[in-house]
Each structure stands twice: as C-alpha cells, then as structure tokens.
Amino acid sequence: MAYTVGQVARAAGVTVRTLHHYDEIGLLSPRGRTAAGYRRYDDADLERLQLIRAYRELGFPLEEIAAILDDPDGDPLPHLRRQHELLTGRIGKLREIVAAIEFAMEARKLNIPLTPRERFEVFGDHDPEQYAEETERRWGGTEAYRQSAERTARYSKEDWLRNKAENEDWARRITALVDSGAPADGPEAMALAEEHRQLISRWFYDCSYEIHTGLADMYVADERFTAYFEKIRPGMAAYVSEAIHANAITRA
C-alpha cells in the first residue's frame, strides 16, 4: 500500500515538516512518487520510520540513527547500551527532582520556610509530616498542639538545625550513660530526663510532668516511638521511659 505524507504524519505522530526534513537529509526517503512528484510511503518506509522514532525517543542524534540503519553489518547494541546508561542517569536525576518537589510540598504544608535542600539538611530521610493527620486527630484541640503549631511555623533553617543539634547532643549523652551501666532511676538519668522535658518545652509546647510521663508511656507502648529510640540504642525506649517516670515522681 502507498501512503501520503499527511497520512504517515498523522499515524506516526510527527509533523509533515519533520518527514520532509528526513527526506532531505536521506534518513527516510519514500520509495514512491506520484506523477506530480508527491511522496508515497510504503510499508517498508513505515517500518523504518518506526525504528527512527524509537531511536529518537532514546535520544539518538539523526546522523547516528542513519549510520545504524544503513549499516547492514552494524550492531546497534553498543549504541543502545550507551543510551541506556544515559537514560538511567537521567531517571536518577528526575527522581531527585521529584523528591525535592515533594520536600517543598511538605514544607509548605508544615508552614516551615525551608528550601528542599535545607529541609533535607535538617530532617534527612525522616518525614515530620508522616503522622501529621493522626497527631491533629488525637491532639488537635489541645493547648500543646496549638503552641507547637504556632512556634514551628516561625522557625527558620537555623532554628531547626539548632533543635537537631540539641537533640543529637542529648542522645549522645544518654547513650553514654546507658553504656556506663547507670540505672534509669539514678540521678544522672533523671537529670537527662528533665533536660528532655525542658527541650520539648523550649521548642514545641509547655511540657508538664503529666504530659511527659504520658509521652514516656507511648515510648514503650507505640512501636513507632519505640523504633525511634531503639535506633539510638537497643533498650533505649524502656530506659528513657523509666527515667522520665522516676524524674516526675522525684520532682512531685
């Protein structure tokens, strides 16, 4: 069968100008012509066009496509391998861009004025928005929730980095205390428990001893909280929970 340039353009999803250009450079010259000189494409031309389109999708330049298709002894595999490497790298870069956009979206929802790069520097792989809906559902009507939302909305990158540094320093010191064999109800552990309560009060909301012991219970009852502390050191969740209760009893 013979096809006009318009029919081929519509079927292949290219423009007539593109087909004319392919003909001019010898990449796809139709086998037939009408008496008036109009191009006529046959099935073999369409097969070649299909290959051209496939290589173009992979990013091959037109000159390279022509060399591959016109070389009867040519092996396209090395070319495909090279393009596969390029595309794989491009996919990786696109994934990074998508992740950055998602960070920006989450930062906007949290009202945290951070760029995607800054957000990653502060939170790393941790997603502070992960349990936001549950948190709002359980404590949205409390004064603590209102205070936390109001304070964090104003924090800059430097504020979040200071918060991160203080928490990491606290985690290092309580890990060293556990490693030393100090009891969870001893004075050193209770002092760090009190410091933990004050960290919460300073950065998020007024953390009373009642609230603090409630948190301590969740640290061992809720596997998500437990996993957070166990990541610092095995047995840390139970140790912190006991230290918080001991501190609250002593202070009372």
Secondary structure, 3 states (H helix, E strand, C coil): CCECHHHHHHHHCCCHHHHHHHHHCCCCCCCEECCCCCEEECHHHHHHHHHHHHHHHCCCCHHHHHHHHHCCCCCCHHHHHHHHHHHHHHHHHHHHHHHHHHHHHHHHHHCCCCCHHHHHHHHCCCCCCCCHHHHHHHHCCCHHHHHHHHHHCCCCHHHHHHHHHHHHHHHHHHHHHHHHCCCCCCHHHHHHHHHHHHHHHHHCCCCCHHHHHHHHHHHHHCHHHHHHHHHHCCCHHHHHHHHHHHHHHHHC
